[in-house]
Amino acid sequence: MVSSKWYLSHIRTFLRYAYQARHTDRDYSGIVPLFKRPQPYPSVYTIEEILKIENSVDRDSPHGKRDYAVLLLATRLGIRSGDISSMTFRELDFGRNLILLTQHKTGVDIELPMVPDVKAALKQYLEEERSCYDSPYVFLRIVPPYSHISVQAITKIVRTAIMAAGIDPAGRKQGAHAFRSSLASSMVNDNIPYEAVRKALGHTDQNAIQSYASLDVEQLRNYALPVMEATGTFAAFLEGRWSLS
């Protein structure tokens, strides 16, 4: 017996082929129920959880200031791990408090504010921890070869911080991308227009705002219907006074 609904479309195709190839006298593909692949719900961490995750980083460790700055770029600005990994000094404008990126995923330029906490974390890392290697990249490995850190390293930074904070992921993703969803959730619940959220996160697809609607918990509360009071046979069943057997 096939229990997974993921196979339904393949079964339907097989039955249609069997009929067209005259292996069956009827087209049984029509009796297979349609199944639409569900869209995964974005992973979201609350503001309280994110603050715990940020504060869990040991900034006195050999790479603590680097890890903290990396984490803030993901949590406060929603920057993708690939763009953090390859970030260069040319993209940091401390004078105007801006981060100017050309997104690797889309090739689109984006301008982000260098908010005070992010600026302070970057400066502390660059002044106190980063070795003076002749590299255009901001975030370097601490062991040879001193190239820029990888996307996998950033994922490890995030996972380690979540674990150190004592946060139960409960099935949520544990990478920098989860913080993009968390930032989007926080913004839409603060009544920031979806289009503004889309631009802030650097999405080029206009349909990206559809995923934000599922994160708009506060607005969805307005459309919640009250639960009707159970009556009759159903009430008796819930109270244990009536059985289906």
Secondary structure, 3 states (H helix, E strand, C coil): CCCCHHHHHHHHHHHHHHHHCCCCCCCHHHHCCCCCCCCCCCCCCCHHHHHHHHHCCCCCCCCHHHHHHHHHHHHHHCCCHHHHHCCEHHHEECCCCEEEEECCCCCCEEEEECCHHHHHHHHHHHHHCCCCCCCCECCECCCCCCCECCHHHHHHHHHHHHHHCCCCCCCCCCCHHHHHHHHHHHHHHCCCCHHHHHHHCCCCCHHHHHHHHCCCHHHHHCCCCCCCCCCHHHHHHHCCCCCCC
